[in-house]
Amino acid sequence: MKKLAMLFVSVVLLVFITACGNDEANTTKVKDKAATESKTEQKTTDTATHAVDPTEPHNHSKCAFCNMKVYTRTDEMGAFTAQAVTKDGKHLFFDDSGCLLNGQRTADEQYEKTWVRDAVTKDWIETDKAVVVKSDQMTPMKYGYSFFSSQEEADQFITDHQDKHAVIATLDDLDQVANERYQKKMQNMNNNEHHGSETEMNDHSESNGHE
């Protein structure tokens, strides 16, 4: 009888120890899962912060596409400055909106979000939400595109700048102009490289003939 009682107690203790071990393992898994979710949430929050918060260029900022001077908010030409942020949170500035689109076309890093200036307030506007106007107004790279946060602002600008042939446009219009200019630039560079190679070969041939 004692042996049976001792066996019963041993079985009960074994079941209790096993249950405690399982509870501890489950608790550890829950903690690990919570920690992983917390890290994922923090990473998502950091990425979102990079994507939604534009910054301001400084006096020595250079265009990420053409390497020309980027104008600050206080400068008259600062109304045409554009900005992008990459997936890793790096902010890039452009002296004109055409450079922004060409930069996006040729960049090694994908742009998470882009902004242009409101021509009236110089506040940042998400590029795809801006109302676009084309005119003869001088811009840093002579693209002539201005951006507005509302249709009313754009209409008023057109009314006030009839002498500059201001009309409603689209980002596709600007992108076409920017791409054509970029392709022309690349063609000229290729032609110059080809011409330089031919000149070098001719000089070499003339030198050999003289000898």
C-alpha positions in Angstrom: 0.0 0.0 0.0 2.8 2.4 0.8 4.5 1.6 -2.5 1.3 2.6 -4.3 1.0 5.8 -2.3 4.6 6.7 -3.0 4.1 6.0 -6.7 1.0 8.1 -6.8 2.8 11.0 -5.2 5.7 10.7 -7.7 3.3 10.8 -10.6 1.6 13.9 -9.2 5.0 15.6 -8.7 6.1 14.8 -12.2 2.9 16.2 -13.7 3.2 19.4 -11.6 6.9 19.9 -12.7 6.0 19.3 -16.3 3.2 21.8 -16.1 5.4 24.4 -14.5 8.0 23.9 -17.2 5.4 24.4 -20.0 4.1 27.6 -18.3 7.6 29.0 -18.1 8.2 28.2 -21.8 5.0 29.7 -22.9 5.7 32.9 -20.8 9.1 33.2 -22.5 7.6 32.8 -25.9 5.0 35.5 -25.1 7.7 37.9 -23.9 9.9 37.2 -27.0 6.9 37.8 -29.3 6.1 41.0 -27.5 9.7 42.2 -27.8 9.8 41.4 -31.5 6.5 43.2 -32.1 7.8 46.2 -30.2 10.9 46.4 -32.3 8.9 46.1 -35.5 6.5 48.8 -34.4 9.5 51.1 -33.5 11.1 50.5 -36.9 7.8 51.2 -38.7 7.5 54.4 -36.6 11.0 55.5 -37.5 10.4 54.9 -41.2 7.1 56.8 -41.1 8.9 59.7 -39.4 11.4 59.9 -42.2 8.7 59.7 -44.8 6.4 62.5 -43.5 8.8 65.1 -42.0 10.5 67.4 -44.6 13.5 69.4 -43.4 15.1 72.7 -44.6 18.3 73.0 -46.7 21.1 75.1 -45.4 23.1 77.8 -47.2 25.7 75.4 -48.5 23.2 72.7 -49.8 23.8 71.4 -53.3 21.3 70.0 -55.8 21.4 66.1 -55.5 21.1 65.9 -59.3 22.9 68.9 -60.9 25.1 69.9 -58.0 24.1 73.6 -58.3 23.2 75.8 -55.4 19.9 75.0 -53.5 18.1 78.1 -52.4 16.7 78.4 -48.9 13.2 79.5 -47.9 14.3 83.1 -47.3 15.6 83.5 -50.9 13.2 84.5 -53.7 14.3 81.4 -55.7 13.7 79.2 -52.7 10.1 79.0 -53.9 11.3 76.4 -56.5 13.4 74.2 -54.2 12.3 70.6 -54.0 13.1 67.8 -51.6 13.1 64.0 -51.3 13.7 61.5 -48.6 15.1 58.0 -49.2 14.0 54.8 -47.5 16.8 55.0 -45.0 15.8 58.6 -44.0 18.3 60.6 -46.0 17.1 64.0 -47.1 18.0 65.2 -50.6 17.5 68.7 -52.0 17.0 70.0 -55.6 17.3 73.5 -56.9 14.4 73.0 -59.3 11.5 70.6 -59.7 12.9 69.2 -63.0 16.0 68.1 -61.2 13.9 66.3 -58.6 12.2 64.2 -61.3 15.5 63.5 -63.1 17.1 62.6 -59.7 14.3 60.2 -59.0 14.7 58.7 -62.5 18.5 58.1 -62.1 18.9 57.6 -58.3 20.5 54.4 -56.9 18.3 54.9 -53.8 14.5 54.8 -54.1 12.7 57.9 -52.9 10.2 57.3 -50.1 8.4 60.6 -50.6 9.0 64.0 -52.4 8.0 67.6 -51.7 7.9 70.9 -53.6 7.3 74.4 -52.3 4.0 76.2 -52.3 4.9 79.2 -54.5 2.9 81.5 -52.2 3.8 80.4 -48.6 6.9 78.4 -49.4 5.6 75.6 -47.2 6.3 72.1 -48.3 3.6 70.2 -50.3 3.7 66.5 -51.1 4.5 66.6 -54.8 1.6 64.4 -56.0 -0.8 66.6 -54.1 0.3 70.0 -55.5 -1.5 72.0 -58.2 1.0 72.6 -61.0 1.3 75.8 -63.1 3.6 76.4 -66.1 4.7 79.9 -67.0 7.5 82.0 -68.4 8.6 82.8 -64.8 12.3 82.3 -64.2 13.3 79.3 -62.1 16.8 78.2 -61.1 17.1 75.7 -64.0 14.6 77.4 -66.3 11.9 74.8 -66.1 9.3 77.4 -65.3 7.0 75.3 -63.1 5.4 76.5 -59.9 3.3 74.6 -57.3 0.4 75.4 -55.1 -1.5 73.8 -52.3 -4.9 74.7 -53.7 -6.7 75.3 -57.0 -7.7 78.8 -55.7 -4.0 79.8 -55.3 -3.1 78.4 -58.7 -6.0 80.3 -60.4 -5.0 83.5 -58.7 -1.4 83.1 -59.8 -2.6 82.6 -63.4 -4.7 85.7 -63.2 -1.8 87.7 -61.8 0.7 86.4 -64.3 -1.1 86.5 -67.6 1.9 88.4 -69.0 4.0 85.3 -68.3 1.6 82.9 -70.1 0.7 81.0 -66.9 -1.4 77.9 -67.4 -2.4 74.8 -65.5 -0.1 71.9 -66.1 0.6 68.4 -64.7 3.5 66.5 -63.3 3.6 64.4 -66.4 4.2 67.6 -68.5 7.1 68.5 -66.3 8.4 64.9 -66.3 8.4 64.8 -70.1 10.4 68.1 -70.3 12.8 66.9 -67.6 13.4 63.6 -69.3 13.9 65.1 -72.7 16.5 67.5 -71.3 18.2 64.6 -69.5 18.3 62.4 -72.6 19.7 65.3 -74.6 22.4 65.8 -72.0 23.4 62.2 -72.0 23.5 62.2 -75.8 25.8 65.2 -75.8 28.1 63.6 -73.3 28.3 60.4 -75.4 29.0 62.5 -78.5 31.7 64.4 -76.7 33.3 61.2 -75.4 33.2 59.7 -78.9 34.7 62.9 -80.4 37.4 62.9 -77.8 38.3 59.3 -78.6 38.6 60.1 -82.3 40.7 63.2 -81.7 43.1 61.2 -79.5 43.4 58.5 -82.1 44.0 61.0 -84.9 46.7 62.8 -82.7 48.3 59.4 -82.1 48.3 58.6 -85.8 49.8 62.0 -86.8 52.5 61.5 -84.2 53.4 58.1 -85.5 53.4 59.5 -89.1 55.7 62.4 -88.2 58.2 60.0 -86.6 
